[in-house]
């Protein structure tokens, strides 16, 4: 279930990325989730 939620969030963020403003200078930028176009994580175990 958690994987579905993460995938849904990834899809929403990708769809509305153009509406998200750039972070302020000096602000922290979140790390990439490490997921490819398939939405599955690279390496590691599946949930």
PyMOL Python script that loads the backbone (N, CA, C, O; Angstrom):
from pymol import cmd

cmd.read_pdbstr("""\
ATOM      1  N   UNK A   1       0.829  -1.187   0.000  1.00  0.00           N
ATOM      2  CA  UNK A   1       0.000   0.000   0.000  1.00  0.00           C
ATOM      3  C   UNK A   1       0.877   1.256   0.000  1.00  0.00           C
ATOM      4  O   UNK A   1       0.579   2.226  -0.697  1.00  0.00           O
ATOM      5  N   UNK A   2       1.942   1.233   0.772  1.00  0.00           N
ATOM      6  CA  UNK A   2       2.829   2.391   0.837  1.00  0.00           C
ATOM      7  C   UNK A   2       3.462   2.676  -0.525  1.00  0.00           C
ATOM      8  O   UNK A   2       3.658   3.834  -0.892  1.00  0.00           O
ATOM      9  N   UNK A   3       3.776   1.634  -1.259  1.00  0.00           N
ATOM     10  CA  UNK A   3       4.370   1.822  -2.589  1.00  0.00           C
ATOM     11  C   UNK A   3       3.386   2.511  -3.523  1.00  0.00           C
ATOM     12  O   UNK A   3       3.796   3.351  -4.325  1.00  0.00           O
ATOM     13  N   UNK A   4       2.105   2.182  -3.443  1.00  0.00           N
ATOM     14  CA  UNK A   4       1.083   2.841  -4.268  1.00  0.00           C
ATOM     15  C   UNK A   4       1.000   4.330  -3.933  1.00  0.00           C
ATOM     16  O   UNK A   4       0.877   5.171  -4.823  1.00  0.00           O
ATOM     17  N   UNK A   5       1.069   4.638  -2.658  1.00  0.00           N
ATOM     18  CA  UNK A   5       1.005   6.042  -2.233  1.00  0.00           C
ATOM     19  C   UNK A   5       2.218   6.807  -2.749  1.00  0.00           C
ATOM     20  O   UNK A   5       2.078   7.920  -3.256  1.00  0.00           O
ATOM     21  N   UNK A   6       3.413   6.216  -2.624  1.00  0.00           N
ATOM     22  CA  UNK A   6       4.625   6.881  -3.132  1.00  0.00           C
ATOM     23  C   UNK A   6       4.537   7.090  -4.635  1.00  0.00           C
ATOM     24  O   UNK A   6       4.911   8.149  -5.140  1.00  0.00           O
ATOM     25  N   UNK A   7       4.047   6.093  -5.349  1.00  0.00           N
ATOM     26  CA  UNK A   7       3.917   6.193  -6.799  1.00  0.00           C
ATOM     27  C   UNK A   7       2.913   7.281  -7.180  1.00  0.00           C
ATOM     28  O   UNK A   7       3.145   8.034  -8.126  1.00  0.00           O
ATOM     29  N   UNK A   8       1.810   7.367  -6.457  1.00  0.00           N
ATOM     30  CA  UNK A   8       0.807   8.398  -6.727  1.00  0.00           C
ATOM     31  C   UNK A   8       1.384   9.791  -6.478  1.00  0.00           C
ATOM     32  O   UNK A   8       1.143  10.710  -7.261  1.00  0.00           O
ATOM     33  N   UNK A   9       2.132   9.948  -5.412  1.00  0.00           N
ATOM     34  CA  UNK A   9       2.763  11.237  -5.122  1.00  0.00           C
ATOM     35  C   UNK A   9       3.752  11.597  -6.218  1.00  0.00           C
ATOM     36  O   UNK A   9       3.791  12.744  -6.663  1.00  0.00           O
ATOM     37  N   UNK A  10       4.549  10.637  -6.657  1.00  0.00           N
ATOM     38  CA  UNK A  10       5.500  10.878  -7.751  1.00  0.00           C
ATOM     39  C   UNK A  10       4.775  11.346  -9.010  1.00  0.00           C
ATOM     40  O   UNK A  10       5.234  12.266  -9.686  1.00  0.00           O
ATOM     41  N   UNK A  11       3.642  10.712  -9.327  1.00  0.00           N
ATOM     42  CA  UNK A  11       2.878  11.089 -10.520  1.00  0.00           C
ATOM     43  C   UNK A  11       2.321  12.507 -10.396  1.00  0.00           C
ATOM     44  O   UNK A  11       2.375  13.280 -11.353  1.00  0.00           O
ATOM     45  N   UNK A  12       1.794  12.847  -9.236  1.00  0.00           N
ATOM     46  CA  UNK A  12       1.255  14.197  -9.025  1.00  0.00           C
ATOM     47  C   UNK A  12       2.363  15.235  -9.112  1.00  0.00           C
ATOM     48  O   UNK A  12       2.192  16.277  -9.744  1.00  0.00           O
ATOM     49  N   UNK A  13       3.493  14.958  -8.482  1.00  0.00           N
ATOM     50  CA  UNK A  13       4.611  15.902  -8.532  1.00  0.00           C
ATOM     51  C   UNK A  13       5.115  16.091  -9.955  1.00  0.00           C
ATOM     52  O   UNK A  13       5.442  17.210 -10.351  1.00  0.00           O
ATOM     53  N   UNK A  14       5.181  15.014 -10.728  1.00  0.00           N
ATOM     54  CA  UNK A  14       5.632  15.116 -12.114  1.00  0.00           C
ATOM     55  C   UNK A  14       4.636  15.924 -12.942  1.00  0.00           C
ATOM     56  O   UNK A  14       5.030  16.743 -13.772  1.00  0.00           O
ATOM     57  N   UNK A  15       3.358  15.691 -12.713  1.00  0.00           N
ATOM     58  CA  UNK A  15       2.326  16.391 -13.494  1.00  0.00           C
ATOM     59  C   UNK A  15       2.313  17.889 -13.206  1.00  0.00           C
ATOM     60  O   UNK A  15       2.112  18.684 -14.124  1.00  0.00           O
ATOM     61  N   UNK A  16       2.521  18.292 -11.965  1.00  0.00           N
ATOM     62  CA  UNK A  16       2.412  19.691 -11.573  1.00  0.00           C
ATOM     63  C   UNK A  16       3.763  20.345 -11.270  1.00  0.00           C
ATOM     64  O   UNK A  16       3.814  21.380 -10.606  1.00  0.00           O
ATOM     65  N   UNK A  17       4.842  19.752 -11.749  1.00  0.00           N
ATOM     66  CA  UNK A  17       6.183  20.282 -11.487  1.00  0.00           C
ATOM     67  C   UNK A  17       6.333  21.716 -11.987  1.00  0.00           C
ATOM     68  O   UNK A  17       7.056  22.510 -11.385  1.00  0.00           O
ATOM     69  N   UNK A  18       5.664  22.047 -13.072  1.00  0.00           N
ATOM     70  CA  UNK A  18       5.778  23.394 -13.631  1.00  0.00           C
ATOM     71  C   UNK A  18       5.148  24.452 -12.719  1.00  0.00           C
ATOM     72  O   UNK A  18       5.430  25.638 -12.886  1.00  0.00           O
ATOM     73  N   UNK A  19       4.320  24.065 -11.781  1.00  0.00           N
ATOM     74  CA  UNK A  19       3.682  25.004 -10.860  1.00  0.00           C
ATOM     75  C   UNK A  19       4.480  25.226  -9.583  1.00  0.00           C
ATOM     76  O   UNK A  19       4.236  26.182  -8.847  1.00  0.00           O
ATOM     77  N   UNK A  20       5.422  24.350  -9.328  1.00  0.00           N
ATOM     78  CA  UNK A  20       6.220  24.444  -8.105  1.00  0.00           C
ATOM     79  C   UNK A  20       7.336  25.455  -8.326  1.00  0.00           C
ATOM     80  O   UNK A  20       8.099  25.354  -9.286  1.00  0.00           O
ATOM     81  N   UNK A  21       7.422  26.430  -7.426  1.00  0.00           N
ATOM     82  CA  UNK A  21       8.464  27.443  -7.566  1.00  0.00           C
ATOM     83  C   UNK A  21       9.811  26.877  -7.136  1.00  0.00           C
ATOM     84  O   UNK A  21       9.884  25.934  -6.347  1.00  0.00           O
ATOM     85  N   UNK A  22      10.867  27.465  -7.666  1.00  0.00           N
ATOM     86  CA  UNK A  22      12.228  27.034  -7.311  1.00  0.00           C
ATOM     87  C   UNK A  22      12.481  27.366  -5.848  1.00  0.00           C
ATOM     88  O   UNK A  22      11.953  28.357  -5.343  1.00  0.00           O
ATOM     89  N   UNK A  23      13.277  26.556  -5.158  1.00  0.00           N
ATOM     90  CA  UNK A  23      13.580  26.840  -3.750  1.00  0.00           C
ATOM     91  C   UNK A  23      14.371  28.138  -3.620  1.00  0.00           C
ATOM     92  O   UNK A  23      15.144  28.493  -4.509  1.00  0.00           O
ATOM     93  N   UNK A  24      14.177  28.834  -2.523  1.00  0.00           N
ATOM     94  CA  UNK A  24      14.889  30.086  -2.263  1.00  0.00           C
ATOM     95  C   UNK A  24      16.381  29.809  -2.157  1.00  0.00           C
ATOM     96  O   UNK A  24      16.798  28.702  -1.817  1.00  0.00           O
ATOM     97  N   UNK A  25      17.178  30.832  -2.452  1.00  0.00           N
ATOM     98  CA  UNK A  25      18.634  30.686  -2.357  1.00  0.00           C
ATOM     99  C   UNK A  25      19.006  30.254  -0.943  1.00  0.00           C
ATOM    100  O   UNK A  25      18.534  30.829   0.038  1.00  0.00           O
ATOM    101  N   UNK A  26      19.847  29.247  -0.853  1.00  0.00           N
ATOM    102  CA  UNK A  26      20.287  28.753   0.449  1.00  0.00           C
ATOM    103  C   UNK A  26      19.339  27.726   1.045  1.00  0.00           C
ATOM    104  O   UNK A  26      19.636  27.129   2.080  1.00  0.00           O
ATOM    105  N   UNK A  27      18.202  27.519   0.399  1.00  0.00           N
ATOM    106  CA  UNK A  27      17.242  26.538   0.907  1.00  0.00           C
ATOM    107  C   UNK A  27      17.707  25.130   0.594  1.00  0.00           C
ATOM    108  O   UNK A  27      18.535  24.921  -0.292  1.00  0.00           O
ATOM    109  N   UNK A  28      17.177  24.182   1.316  1.00  0.00           N
ATOM    110  CA  UNK A  28      17.566  22.801   1.049  1.00  0.00           C
ATOM    111  C   UNK A  28      16.707  22.243  -0.083  1.00  0.00           C
ATOM    112  O   UNK A  28      15.529  22.576  -0.209  1.00  0.00           O
ATOM    113  N   UNK A  29      17.305  21.407  -0.887  1.00  0.00           N
ATOM    114  CA  UNK A  29      16.614  20.769  -1.994  1.00  0.00           C
ATOM    115  C   UNK A  29      16.484  19.300  -1.662  1.00  0.00           C
ATOM    116  O   UNK A  29      17.488  18.650  -1.369  1.00  0.00           O
ATOM    117  N   UNK A  30      15.261  18.747  -1.698  1.00  0.00           N
ATOM    118  CA  UNK A  30      15.120  17.327  -1.358  1.00  0.00           C
ATOM    119  C   UNK A  30      15.864  16.438  -2.351  1.00  0.00           C
ATOM    120  O   UNK A  30      15.956  16.747  -3.539  1.00  0.00           O
ATOM    121  N   UNK A  31      16.382  15.348  -1.845  1.00  0.00           N
ATOM    122  CA  UNK A  31      17.103  14.401  -2.695  1.00  0.00           C
ATOM    123  C   UNK A  31      16.124  13.677  -3.603  1.00  0.00           C
ATOM    124  O   UNK A  31      14.951  13.520  -3.266  1.00  0.00           O
ATOM    125  N   UNK A  32      16.616  13.234  -4.764  1.00  0.00           N
ATOM    126  CA  UNK A  32      15.762  12.457  -5.672  1.00  0.00           C
ATOM    127  C   UNK A  32      15.425  11.136  -5.015  1.00  0.00           C
ATOM    128  O   UNK A  32      16.181  10.618  -4.193  1.00  0.00           O
ATOM    129  N   UNK A  33      14.282  10.605  -5.389  1.00  0.00           N
ATOM    130  CA  UNK A  33      13.823   9.369  -4.760  1.00  0.00           C
ATOM    131  C   UNK A  33      14.544   8.133  -5.291  1.00  0.00           C
ATOM    132  O   UNK A  33      14.401   7.046  -4.732  1.00  0.00           O
ATOM    133  N   UNK A  34      15.318   8.291  -6.365  1.00  0.00           N
ATOM    134  CA  UNK A  34      16.049   7.155  -6.913  1.00  0.00           C
ATOM    135  C   UNK A  34      15.177   6.260  -7.757  1.00  0.00           C
ATOM    136  O   UNK A  34      15.486   5.083  -7.941  1.00  0.00           O
ATOM    137  N   UNK A  35      14.088   6.802  -8.273  1.00  0.00           N
ATOM    138  CA  UNK A  35      13.166   6.000  -9.070  1.00  0.00           C
ATOM    139  C   UNK A  35      13.269   6.405 -10.532  1.00  0.00           C
ATOM    140  O   UNK A  35      13.457   7.576 -10.861  1.00  0.00           O
ATOM    141  N   UNK A  36      13.145   5.431 -11.379  1.00  0.00           N
ATOM    142  CA  UNK A  36      13.149   5.671 -12.817  1.00  0.00           C
ATOM    143  C   UNK A  36      11.743   5.919 -13.331  1.00  0.00           C
ATOM    144  O   UNK A  36      10.832   6.185 -12.547  1.00  0.00           O
ATOM    145  N   UNK A  37      11.561   5.834 -14.632  1.00  0.00           N
ATOM    146  CA  UNK A  37      10.259   6.101 -15.234  1.00  0.00           C
ATOM    147  C   UNK A  37       9.211   5.060 -14.851  1.00  0.00           C
ATOM    148  O   UNK A  37       8.012   5.322 -14.947  1.00  0.00           O
ATOM    149  N   UNK A  38       9.652   3.893 -14.422  1.00  0.00           N
ATOM    150  CA  UNK A  38       8.699   2.842 -14.071  1.00  0.00           C
ATOM    151  C   UNK A  38       8.114   3.043 -12.686  1.00  0.00           C
ATOM    152  O   UNK A  38       7.123   2.404 -12.332  1.00  0.00           O
ATOM    153  N   UNK A  39       8.720   3.931 -11.892  1.00  0.00           N
ATOM    154  CA  UNK A  39       8.238   4.157 -10.540  1.00  0.00           C
ATOM    155  C   UNK A  39       8.787   3.163  -9.544  1.00  0.00           C
ATOM    156  O   UNK A  39       8.454   3.211  -8.360  1.00  0.00           O
ATOM    157  N   UNK A  40       9.626   2.264 -10.017  1.00  0.00           N
ATOM    158  CA  UNK A  40      10.209   1.282  -9.105  1.00  0.00           C
ATOM    159  C   UNK A  40      11.603   1.737  -8.704  1.00  0.00           C
ATOM    160  O   UNK A  40      12.329   2.358  -9.480  1.00  0.00           O
ATOM    161  N   UNK A  41      11.943   1.412  -7.486  1.00  0.00           N
ATOM    162  CA  UNK A  41      13.265   1.791  -6.996  1.00  0.00           C
ATOM    163  C   UNK A  41      14.337   0.951  -7.673  1.00  0.00           C
ATOM    164  O   UNK A  41      14.116  -0.207  -8.028  1.00  0.00           O
ATOM    165  N   UNK A  42      15.487   1.555  -7.840  1.00  0.00           N
ATOM    166  CA  UNK A  42      16.625   0.822  -8.389  1.00  0.00           C
ATOM    167  C   UNK A  42      17.315   0.067  -7.257  1.00  0.00           C
ATOM    168  O   UNK A  42      17.545   0.610  -6.177  1.00  0.00           O
ATOM    169  N   UNK A  43      17.632  -1.168  -7.522  1.00  0.00           N
ATOM    170  CA  UNK A  43      18.315  -1.978  -6.509  1.00  0.00           C
ATOM    171  C   UNK A  43      17.429  -2.167  -5.297  1.00  0.00           C
ATOM    172  O   UNK A  43      16.238  -1.857  -5.344  1.00  0.00           O
ATOM    173  N   UNK A  44      17.985  -2.665  -4.229  1.00  0.00           N
ATOM    174  CA  UNK A  44      17.223  -2.824  -2.996  1.00  0.00           C
ATOM    175  C   UNK A  44      16.084  -3.815  -3.132  1.00  0.00           C
ATOM    176  O   UNK A  44      15.892  -4.418  -4.188  1.00  0.00           O
ATOM    177  N   UNK A  45      15.350  -3.975  -2.080  1.00  0.00           N
ATOM    178  CA  UNK A  45      14.245  -4.938  -2.080  1.00  0.00           C
ATOM    179  C   UNK A  45      12.940  -4.260  -2.430  1.00  0.00           C
ATOM    180  O   UNK A  45      12.785  -3.052  -2.255  1.00  0.00           O
ATOM    181  N   UNK A  46      12.012  -5.042  -2.922  1.00  0.00           N
ATOM    182  CA  UNK A  46      10.668  -4.539  -3.217  1.00  0.00           C
ATOM    183  C   UNK A  46       9.831  -4.623  -1.952  1.00  0.00           C
ATOM    184  O   UNK A  46      10.039  -5.508  -1.122  1.00  0.00           O
ATOM    185  N   UNK A  47       8.875  -3.695  -1.800  1.00  0.00           N
ATOM    186  CA  UNK A  47       7.984  -3.740  -0.630  1.00  0.00           C
ATOM    187  C   UNK A  47       6.777  -4.558  -0.909  1.00  0.00           C
ATOM    188  O   UNK A  47       5.918  -4.706  -0.040  1.00  0.00           O
TER     189      UNK A  47
END
""", "prot")
cmd.dss("prot")
cmd.show_as("cartoon", "prot")
cmd.util.cbc("prot")
cmd.orient("prot")
